[in-house]
Amino acid sequence: MDTVFKDMPKEAILYLSLTFGGFLILYWTVLFVLRKLGRDPKYLLPEGVMKRVAFPIFLIFVSIVIRMASFRQLLGLEDKGYLFRKASTLLFIFAATWLVIGVLKVIKKLIIHNYDVSSSDNLKARKIYTQFNILERIIIFIVVILAIGLALMSFEEIREIGVSIFASAGVAGIIIGFSAQKLIGTILAGIQIAVAQPIKIDDVVIVEGEWGRIEEITLTYVVVKIWDKRRLIVPTPYFIEKPFQNWTKSSSDILGTVFLHMDYRVPFDALRKELATILESTDLWDGEASNIQITDSKATYVEVRAMVSARNASDAWDLRVLVRERLITFLQENYPDSIAHNRVLLKDVNTKEQ
């Protein structure tokens, strides 16, 4: 190593030392600023920013140093310039890709940090979270593809092969397009869901007859968490091409109904008073709407509908169960004759006609 330093020009050693020192100062300055912004609550940058961007920034600095001629002179490898340049290019592409993905995740965390998905009125939060959740995957996919393309095209041999392939790729492109149209359609459906938002994270939906919540949305599939903790995996085009129920599309509040089949002697006024008593005794009711109506009548019973409102689908379900149970108990204890039953007319077959 001493021989190498003796053979090197003093200007090269000085230039390399100043460059390396400048890079170190710049690197630690950036880390210091990010660390301060990440800890100080006055700033917008959340904690953990430094951990995401520190190493990629360091690799970018290293790639620049590797590309310098004075660095090769220091190692005595002046004739290996091609290898050092290629290594520098590939390292720079890798580090820049890593840095872009890290910054993207920081921006996503920064934006959705201001929205609470777990709150009762979380419509706007679910919109923002859904958009960024899908757009993040789209951007990462594009960035990775571009990085791989740039890395491959940095080699002259691969670039020449690529040009010749592109020149004769007309028929092959058509064939690939037809064979991959389902995949492309699925990805486009994922993008359309991010923009149009027929569904959002934590939406209450009924899909294929199953009641559940949207748990995860990707570019190719959607995970629906069924009420009994099963998971329903649905391709994204399903929510574009087929009808389904979304109970929280525009708001979280919802109306719930309870149907009772009662005898014609059911006391409607007493039933309405009992419903009011039930609703006033529970926090599940949002105080917006309540009603009892006779929606149908048959030969043996009448159909009574109790309509109630709740802040969200979960409360509406629990409230419906509560109202149904309490109304049936009320009728059993106070008006047992109002419960639907069949009537049988008995005649004495031994009676002789006079």
C-alpha positions in Angstrom: 0.0 0.0 0.0 2.9 2.4 0.7 4.2 1.8 -2.8 0.8 2.6 -4.2 0.7 5.9 -2.3 4.3 6.8 -3.4 3.3 6.2 -7.1 0.1 8.2 -6.8 0.3 12.0 -7.6 -0.2 14.2 -4.6 -3.0 16.0 -6.3 -4.9 12.7 -6.7 -4.5 11.9 -3.0 -5.6 15.4 -2.0 -8.5 15.4 -4.3 -9.7 11.9 -3.1 -9.3 12.9 0.5 -11.2 16.1 0.1 -14.0 14.4 -1.8 -14.3 11.6 0.7 -14.3 14.0 3.6 -16.9 16.2 1.9 -19.1 13.1 1.3 -18.8 12.2 5.0 -19.7 15.7 6.2 -22.6 15.8 3.8 -23.8 12.3 4.8 -23.7 13.0 8.5 -25.3 16.4 8.0 -28.2 14.8 6.2 -28.5 12.2 8.9 -28.4 14.8 11.7 -31.1 16.9 10.0 -33.3 13.9 9.5 -32.8 12.7 13.0 -33.7 16.1 14.4 -36.8 16.4 12.2 -37.8 12.8 13.1 -37.7 13.5 16.9 -39.0 17.1 17.1 -42.8 17.0 17.3 -42.9 20.5 15.7 -41.9 19.1 12.4 -44.0 17.0 10.0 -41.5 14.2 9.5 -42.5 11.1 11.6 -40.1 9.0 13.6 -38.2 6.3 11.8 -37.4 8.4 8.7 -33.6 8.2 9.3 -33.8 4.3 9.5 -35.5 4.2 6.1 -33.2 6.5 4.2 -29.8 6.4 6.0 -28.4 3.3 4.3 -29.6 4.1 0.8 -28.1 7.5 1.0 -24.8 6.0 2.2 -24.8 3.6 -0.7 -25.4 6.4 -3.2 -22.3 8.2 -1.7 -20.3 4.9 -2.0 -21.3 4.5 -5.6 -20.1 8.0 -6.5 -16.8 7.3 -4.7 -16.3 4.0 -6.5 -16.7 5.8 -9.9 -13.9 8.3 -9.2 -10.6 7.6 -10.9 -8.6 8.6 -7.9 -10.2 5.8 -5.9 -9.0 3.3 -8.5 -5.5 4.9 -8.3 -5.6 4.5 -4.6 -6.2 0.7 -5.0 -3.8 0.4 -7.9 -6.5 -0.8 -10.2 -6.5 1.9 -12.9 -7.0 -0.7 -15.7 -10.3 -2.0 -14.1 -12.2 1.2 -14.9 -15.0 -0.6 -16.8 -15.7 -2.9 -13.8 -15.7 0.0 -11.4 -18.0 2.0 -13.5 -20.5 -0.8 -14.0 -20.4 -1.6 -10.3 -21.0 2.1 -9.5 -23.9 2.3 -11.9 -25.6 -0.8 -10.6 -25.1 0.2 -7.0 -26.4 3.7 -7.7 -29.6 2.3 -9.4 -30.1 -0.1 -6.5 -29.6 2.5 -3.8 -31.8 5.1 -5.6 -34.6 2.5 -6.0 -34.3 1.7 -2.3 -34.4 5.4 -1.4 -37.5 6.2 -3.6 -39.4 3.3 -2.0 -38.3 4.4 1.5 -39.4 8.0 0.8 -42.7 6.7 -0.6 -43.4 4.8 2.6 -42.5 7.8 4.7 -44.9 10.0 2.7 -47.7 7.4 3.1 -47.1 7.2 6.8 -47.0 11.0 7.1 -50.3 11.5 5.3 -52.4 8.6 6.8 -51.0 9.5 10.3 -53.5 12.4 10.4 -56.5 10.1 9.7 -57.9 7.6 12.2 -59.4 4.5 10.5 -60.6 3.1 13.8 -62.9 6.0 14.6 -66.7 5.7 14.1 -66.9 8.4 11.5 -64.0 7.3 9.4 -65.2 7.7 5.8 -62.5 10.2 4.7 -59.8 8.2 6.5 -60.8 5.0 4.7 -60.8 6.9 1.4 -57.3 8.2 1.9 -55.9 4.9 3.3 -57.3 2.9 0.3 -55.9 5.3 -2.3 -52.4 5.3 -0.8 -52.5 1.6 -0.1 -53.1 0.8 -3.8 -51.1 3.7 -5.3 -48.1 2.7 -3.2 -48.1 -0.8 -4.7 -48.5 0.7 -8.2 -45.6 3.1 -7.8 -43.3 0.4 -6.2 -44.1 -1.9 -9.1 -43.2 0.7 -11.7 -40.1 1.8 -9.9 -38.8 -1.7 -9.5 -39.5 -2.5 -13.2 -37.7 0.7 -14.3 -34.8 0.0 -12.1 -34.4 -3.6 -13.5 -34.7 -2.2 -17.0 -32.0 0.5 -16.4 -29.7 -2.0 -14.8 -30.0 -4.4 -17.7 -29.7 -1.6 -20.3 -26.5 -0.4 -18.8 -24.8 -3.4 -20.4 -24.0 -2.8 -24.1 -24.6 -6.5 -25.0 -28.0 -6.6 -23.4 -28.9 -3.2 -25.0 -28.1 -4.5 -28.4 -30.2 -7.6 -27.8 -33.0 -5.4 -26.5 -33.0 -3.1 -29.6 -33.2 -6.1 -31.9 -36.0 -7.6 -29.9 -38.0 -4.4 -29.9 -37.4 -4.1 -33.7 -39.1 -7.5 -34.3 -41.5 -7.6 -31.4 -44.7 -6.7 -33.3 -46.2 -10.2 -33.6 -44.8 -11.4 -30.3 -46.3 -8.3 -28.6 -49.7 -9.1 -29.9 -49.5 -12.7 -28.8 -48.3 -11.7 -25.3 -51.0 -9.1 -25.1 -53.7 -11.6 -25.8 -52.3 -14.1 -23.4 -51.9 -11.6 -20.6 -55.1 -9.6 -21.1 -56.6 -11.1 -18.0 -53.6 -10.1 -15.9 -53.6 -6.6 -17.4 -57.3 -6.3 -16.8 -56.9 -7.4 -13.2 -54.2 -4.7 -12.6 -56.3 -2.1 -14.4 -59.2 -3.0 -12.2 -57.0 -2.5 -9.1 -56.1 1.0 -10.4 -59.7 1.8 -11.1 -60.7 0.8 -7.5 -58.0 3.2 -6.2 -59.4 6.0 -8.3 -63.2 5.4 -8.3 -63.3 3.7 -4.9 -66.4 1.4 -5.1 -64.9 -0.2 -2.0 -62.5 1.1 0.7 -60.6 -0.3 3.5 -63.0 -1.3 6.4 -66.1 -1.0 4.2 -69.0 -3.3 5.2 -70.0 -5.4 2.1 -72.0 -8.4 1.2 -70.2 -10.4 -1.4 -71.4 -13.8 -2.7 -74.0 -13.8 0.1 -71.3 -13.3 2.8 -71.3 -10.3 5.2 -67.9 -8.9 6.0 -65.4 -6.0 6.0 -62.8 -5.1 3.4 -59.5 -6.0 5.1 -57.0 -5.6 2.3 -57.0 -4.3 -1.2 -54.1 -5.1 -3.6 -53.7 -4.7 -7.4 -55.0 -8.2 -8.1 -57.2 -9.3 -5.3 -59.3 -8.1 -2.3 -59.5 -9.7 1.1 -62.9 -9.7 2.8 -62.9 -10.5 6.5 -66.2 -12.5 7.1 -68.0 -11.9 10.4 -67.0 -15.4 11.6 -63.3 -14.6 11.0 -63.0 -16.5 7.6 -61.3 -14.7 4.7 -62.9 -14.4 1.3 -60.4 -13.8 -1.5 -62.0 -12.0 -4.4 -60.3 -10.9 -7.7 -60.4 -7.1 -8.1 -62.4 -7.2 -11.4 -65.3 -8.7 -9.4 -65.9 -5.3 -7.8 -66.0 -3.6 -11.2 -68.0 -6.1 -13.2 -70.5 -7.6 -10.7 -73.1 -6.1 -8.4 -72.5 -6.3 -4.7 -73.8 -4.5 -1.5 -71.7 -1.8 0.1 -73.2 -0.7 3.4 -70.7 2.1 4.0 -70.1 3.6 0.6 -71.1 7.2 1.5 -71.5 7.0 5.3 -71.1 4.7 8.2 -74.6 5.1 9.7 -77.2 2.6 8.6 -80.8 1.5 9.1 -81.6 -1.9 10.6 -84.8 -3.9 10.5 -86.4 -6.6 12.6 -89.3 -8.6 11.3 -91.8 -10.3 13.6 -94.7 -12.6 12.5 -97.5 -12.0 15.0 -101.1 -12.9 15.5 -103.8 -10.4 14.5 -104.4 -9.7 18.2 -100.9 -8.1 18.7 -101.1 -4.7 20.5 -99.4 -2.3 18.1 -99.4 0.8 20.4 -97.9 -1.3 23.3 -95.3 -2.6 20.9 -94.3 0.9 19.8 -93.9 2.0 23.4 -91.8 -1.0 24.2 -89.5 -0.3 21.3 -89.0 3.3 22.5 -88.1 2.0 25.9 -85.6 -0.5 24.5 -83.9 2.1 22.3 -83.6 4.7 25.2 -81.9 2.1 27.4 -79.0 1.3 24.9 -76.1 3.2 23.5 -76.3 1.2 20.2 -79.1 3.4 19.0 -77.9 6.7 17.5 -81.2 8.5 18.2 -81.9 9.2 14.5 -84.7 6.9 13.5 -87.1 4.3 15.0 -90.4 3.0 13.7 -92.8 0.1 13.8 -95.0 -0.7 10.8 -97.2 -3.5 9.5 -95.6 -4.4 6.2 -97.7 -7.5 5.3 -100.7 -9.6 6.3 -101.3 -13.2 5.7 -104.2 -15.6 6.5 -102.6 -16.7 9.8 -100.3 -13.8 10.8 -99.3 -10.2 10.3 -95.7 -9.1 9.5 -94.4 -6.4 11.9 -91.3 -4.5 11.0 -89.3 -2.6 13.6 -86.9 -0.2 11.9 -84.0 1.3 13.9 -80.8 3.3 13.1 -77.2 3.0 14.3 -73.9 4.7 13.8 -72.3 1.8 11.9 -73.0 -1.7 10.7 -71.6 -3.5 13.7 -73.8 -1.5 16.1 -76.8 -2.0 13.7 -76.4 -5.8 13.9 -76.1 -5.8 17.7 -79.1 -3.5 18.0 -81.3 -5.6 15.7 -80.5 -8.7 17.8 -81.3 -6.8 21.0 -84.6 -5.4 19.7 -85.7 -8.8 18.4 -85.0 -10.5 21.7 -86.6 -7.8 23.9 -89.7 -7.5 21.8 -90.3 -11.2 21.8 -89.7 -11.4 25.6 -92.1 -8.5 26.1 -94.9 -10.2 24.1 -94.3 -13.5 25.8 -94.7 -12.0 29.3 -97.5 -9.6 28.6 -99.4 -10.6 25.4 -98.8 -14.4 24.8 -101.9 -14.6 22.7 -100.3 -12.2 20.2 -97.6 -14.7 19.2 -98.6 -16.3 15.8 -100.2 -19.7 16.1 -102.5 -21.9 14.1 -106.2 -22.2 14.9 -108.0 -25.5 14.6 -111.8 -25.8 14.5 -113.1 -29.0 16.1 -116.5 -30.3 15.4 -118.4 -33.1 17.1 -118.7 -35.8 14.5 -121.2 -37.8 16.6 -123.7 -35.0 16.5 -126.8 -36.0 14.5 -128.6 -33.6 12.4 -132.0 -32.7 13.7 
